[in-house]
Amino acid sequence: MARSRRPQKTDARSRPARAARGDSRGARDEAGAAKAAKPQGRAKARDEAPAEPRSQTNRLELAAPIGERPRLQAPVMLVVRPGDDYALIDTGDSEKLERYGPHFVRRPENQAIWPRRLAAAEWDAAHAVFSGDTEEEGLGRWRFPGEPLGETWPLSHDDLSYLGRFTSFRHVGVFPEQAEHWAFMERRIAARLAAGRQPRVLNLFGYTGLASLLAARAGAEVTHVDASKKAIAWARENQEVAGLLDKPIRWICEDAVRYAEREVKRGSRYDIILLDPPKFGRGPKGETWELFEDLPYLLGLTRALLAEPADSVVLTAYSIRASFYSLGALMGEAFRGLGGRIEAGELLISEAGEEPRLLSTSLFSRWIADD
């Protein structure tokens, strides 16, 4: 059950071939826009000014953590390598060329400040190209040089099927750099099951549900929380596409902080907690989120929601002016007295082909209980 999910290498220089039109089901989903209006997912684009941080007056009184900080291991670099489901073909000149299954996608990438390796013809053969406003907080559009791929298009990760969509914020519904976190989570779930206990997983800011589906397939009882109704609908559709309707997943449309507060009051406990907050966001009832203002409180709530004994907490942060050492130090203070260790570093994707470079995508920190 705890087998590795790491993709295997593939040929980097295979020229993108034109593919048949993808499966098209349902109306076009403005998931990117919905994502902007909630505290869920990554630092998604916004078409409005950042909201004021949520009020601190109604926060729960949480006991101050005591005891020693968990030991810190940093930097830890988690690298996703090319495979059949996904490959980073080339990067450079502030763009990236990726392959999702048979489809080649070209879109902006601010971290790719180096020159491209491949010829222009390789890039021009992409099936989908994002154009328009290239700022992370801006709106843009997709164009399809050949036949359009459809409103939705079939994707796969480690034999788990799901649907992609081309959103107006350059995203496609999956963040492949998190494959290392998914594999880690599946190993931890397998270990708990082997010890005779079905683990409970809480996925806050769950977006389109891939992590939740993988956790449920691995044998966990999952609670998935996202403030966007459209993202929840997309995740439910992915559950059906993946053939996992019989798995124990609760889909909750709720502001992440408000849900965590209610769970603390109810005395709920979870073995594994996933946190993937954006830089700014807004909840379904006008709740606001600001990462630096609200993350310490959310980590306090997370600490209060951990089972005894707990297993792990995974935190990912995109597009912020911070460091993995900052995230590791914050988690260390919040989790004083729990023992275990904290890993902090970056999520990276390796290019395919000869002399691959590593594309940095996000920062992460995760607490892991002693085995």
ZAMARGU-4260 file (C-alpha; in steps of 0.2 Angstrom, whole numbers, plus 5000, padded with zeros to 4 digits):
<rodrens>
0) 5000/5000/5000 | 5015/5012/5004 | 5022/5010/4986 | 5031/5025/4979 | 5021/5037/4969
5) 5036/5046/4961 | 5035/5047/4942 | 5048/5039/4932 | 5058/5048/4919 | 5052/5050/4901
10) 5059/5056/4885 | 5060/5075/4886 | 5062/5079/4868 | 5048/5071/4860 | 5039/5084/4850
15) 5021/5088/4856 | 5010/5079/4844 | 4992/5086/4841 | 4980/5076/4851 | 4962/5072/4849
20) 4949/5083/4858 | 4948/5079/4876 | 4932/5073/4885 | 4920/5088/4888 | 4907/5087/4902
25) 4897/5100/4910 | 4897/5119/4908 | 4913/5129/4908 | 4918/5132/4926 | 4925/5149/4931
30) 4935/5140/4945 | 4949/5152/4944 | 4938/5166/4948 | 4929/5157/4962 | 4946/5152/4969
35) 4950/5171/4970 | 4935/5174/4981 | 4940/5162/4995 | 4954/5158/5007 | 4957/5142/4998
40) 4970/5135/4986 | 4986/5145/4983 | 4990/5163/4979 | 4977/5164/4966 | 4974/5179/4955
45) 4961/5192/4961 | 4951/5205/4952 | 4949/5215/4967 | 4960/5224/4980 | 4966/5213/4994
50) 4953/5212/5008 | 4956/5218/5025 | 4962/5204/5037 | 4949/5196/5048 | 4945/5202/5065
55) 4955/5195/5079 | 4942/5199/5092 | 4932/5183/5090 | 4946/5171/5090 | 4946/5156/5101
60) 4957/5157/5117 | 4970/5143/5114 | 4982/5137/5126 | 5000/5143/5124 | 5011/5129/5117
65) 5024/5123/5130 | 5039/5111/5130 | 5053/5110/5118 | 5052/5114/5099 | 5052/5099/5088
70) 5069/5097/5079 | 5071/5106/5063 | 5078/5098/5047 | 5081/5111/5034 | 5083/5114/5019
75) 5073/5099/5012 | 5071/5099/4994 | 5057/5088/4987 | 5058/5085/4968 | 5045/5079/4956
80) 5053/5071/4941 | 5045/5067/4924 | 5033/5053/4922 | 5019/5047/4911 | 5006/5058/4919
85) 5016/5074/4920 | 5032/5081/4914 | 5040/5098/4914 | 5047/5099/4897 | 5056/5115/4897
90) 5057/5132/4906 | 5064/5149/4902 | 5061/5167/4897 | 5047/5168/4911 | 5037/5153/4903
95) 5036/5134/4906 | 5031/5120/4894 | 5022/5105/4902 | 5015/5089/4897 | 4999/5083/4905
100) 4997/5065/4898 | 4997/5068/4879 | 4993/5087/4880 | 5007/5100/4880 | 5003/5116/4889
105) 5012/5133/4888 | 5010/5146/4902 | 5019/5160/4911 | 5031/5155/4925 | 5040/5170/4934
110) 5053/5159/4942 | 5060/5154/4925 | 5072/5168/4923 | 5085/5158/4913 | 5084/5155/4894
115) 5075/5141/4886 | 5084/5125/4881 | 5072/5119/4867 | 5069/5127/4850 | 5054/5139/4847
120) 5046/5126/4836 | 5044/5114/4851 | 5036/5128/4861 | 5025/5133/4847 | 5018/5116/4845
125) 5009/5116/4862 | 4991/5112/4862 | 4986/5125/4874 | 4994/5142/4877 | 4990/5155/4891
130) 4990/5173/4885 | 4984/5190/4891 | 4989/5197/4908 | 5003/5187/4914 | 5003/5194/4932
135) 4999/5181/4945 | 4985/5193/4951 | 4978/5196/4934 | 4966/5189/4921 | 4971/5181/4905
140) 4964/5169/4892 | 4969/5152/4884 | 4971/5149/4865 | 4971/5133/4856 | 4982/5133/4841
145) 4975/5117/4835 | 4958/5108/4840 | 4951/5115/4857 | 4953/5102/4871 | 4936/5105/4877
150) 4927/5112/4893 | 4935/5099/4903 | 4949/5087/4899 | 4954/5070/4907 | 4969/5069/4917
155) 4977/5056/4928 | 4989/5054/4943 | 4995/5037/4948 | 4980/5028/4940 | 4968/5040/4948
160) 4957/5049/4935 | 4951/5067/4937 | 4947/5082/4926 | 4957/5097/4921 | 4950/5114/4917
165) 4958/5129/4909 | 4955/5144/4921 | 4957/5162/4918 | 4971/5162/4931 | 4982/5151/4921
170) 4979/5136/4932 | 4972/5119/4926 | 4966/5112/4942 | 4981/5102/4948 | 4998/5107/4956
175) 5009/5093/4951 | 5024/5098/4962 | 5013/5092/4977 | 5015/5074/4971 | 5029/5072/4984
180) 5017/5077/4998 | 5004/5065/4991 | 5016/5051/4991 | 5021/5056/5009 | 5003/5056/5015
185) 4999/5039/5007 | 5014/5031/5016 | 5009/5038/5032 | 4991/5032/5030 | 4997/5015/5025
190) 5008/5014/5041 | 4993/5019/5052 | 4982/5006/5043 | 4995/4993/5046 | 4995/4997/5065
195) 4976/4994/5065 | 4969/5011/5064 | 4960/5020/5050 | 4967/5038/5050 | 4957/5053/5049
200) 4963/5067/5036 | 4958/5085/5036 | 4962/5094/5020 | 4959/5113/5022 | 4959/5124/5007
205) 4956/5108/4997 | 4953/5115/4980 | 4949/5102/4967 | 4951/5087/4978 | 4966/5077/4971
210) 4974/5076/4988 | 4958/5071/4996 | 4954/5057/4983 | 4972/5050/4985 | 4970/5050/5004
215) 4953/5041/5003 | 4959/5028/4990 | 4974/5025/5002 | 4961/5020/5016 | 4959/5036/5026
220) 4942/5044/5032 | 4943/5062/5024 | 4936/5079/5027 | 4939/5091/5013 | 4936/5110/5016
225) 4935/5123/5003 | 4925/5140/5003 | 4921/5139/4984 | 4905/5130/4979 | 4912/5128/4961
230) 4928/5120/4968 | 4918/5108/4979 | 4907/5104/4964 | 4923/5101/4953 | 4930/5090/4967
235) 4914/5080/4968 | 4915/5077/4950 | 4933/5071/4951 | 4927/5059/4964 | 4915/5052/4952
240) 4927/5052/4938 | 4940/5043/4949 | 4927/5029/4953 | 4928/5033/4972 | 4910/5037/4976
245) 4910/5023/4989 | 4925/5031/4999 | 4922/5041/5015 | 4924/5059/5010 | 4915/5074/5018
250) 4914/5089/5006 | 4912/5105/5016 | 4909/5122/5008 | 4916/5133/5022 | 4929/5146/5027
255) 4944/5136/5033 | 4947/5145/5049 | 4929/5146/5054 | 4927/5127/5051 | 4943/5123/5061
260) 4936/5134/5075 | 4920/5124/5075 | 4929/5108/5075 | 4940/5113/5090 | 4924/5117/5100
265) 4917/5100/5095 | 4932/5091/5101 | 4936/5084/5084 | 4953/5076/5081 | 4963/5072/5065
270) 4978/5061/5062 | 4984/5070/5047 | 4981/5088/5042 | 4984/5097/5025 | 4985/5116/5024
275) 4987/5124/5008 | 4982/5143/5011 | 4983/5157/4998 | 4991/5174/5001 | 4975/5183/5001
280) 4957/5177/5001 | 4939/5179/5005 | 4926/5166/5012 | 4908/5162/5007 | 4901/5174/5021
285) 4914/5188/5018 | 4927/5181/5029 | 4944/5187/5024 | 4961/5179/5025 | 4979/5186/5025
290) 4993/5174/5026 | 5005/5183/5038 | 4991/5189/5049 | 4981/5173/5050 | 4992/5158/5048
295) 4999/5158/5066 | 4981/5157/5072 | 4977/5143/5060 | 4992/5133/5066 | 4986/5135/5084
300) 4969/5128/5079 | 4978/5114/5069 | 4988/5110/5085 | 4971/5109/5094 | 4964/5097/5081
305) 4978/5084/5081 | 4974/5067/5088 | 4984/5059/5102 | 4995/5052/5095 | 4995/5062/5079
310) 5004/5058/5064 | 5008/5073/5053 | 5004/5091/5047 | 5009/5097/5030 | 5009/5116/5026
315) 5012/5123/5008 | 5014/5142/5004 | 5014/5149/4987 | 5020/5167/4981 | 5024/5174/4997
320) 5039/5185/5002 | 5046/5173/5016 | 5057/5158/5018 | 5055/5140/5022 | 5065/5144/5038
325) 5051/5156/5043 | 5038/5143/5040 | 5048/5130/5050 | 5051/5142/5064 | 5032/5146/5065
330) 5027/5128/5065 | 5041/5124/5078 | 5033/5137/5090 | 5015/5131/5087 | 5020/5112/5090
335) 5031/5114/5105 | 5030/5099/5116 | 5024/5087/5102 | 5041/5079/5099 | 5044/5073/5082
340) 5053/5083/5069 | 5049/5097/5056 | 5055/5097/5038 | 5056/5114/5029 | 5061/5118/5012
345) 5054/5120/4994 | 5044/5110/4982 | 5053/5108/4965 | 5050/5101/4948 | 5064/5094/4938
350) 5064/5097/4919 | 5065/5082/4907 | 5079/5078/4896 | 5098/5082/4897 | 5105/5093/4910
355) 5088/5096/4919 | 5086/5112/4929 | 5075/5113/4945 | 5060/5124/4945 | 5055/5131/4962
360) 5037/5132/4964 | 5033/5134/4983 | 5039/5134/5001 | 5033/5120/5013 | 5035/5115/5031
365) 5028/5099/5038 | 5028/5091/5056 | 5031/5073/5057 | 5028/5062/5073 | 5041/5051/5079
370) 5039/5033/5072
</rodrens>
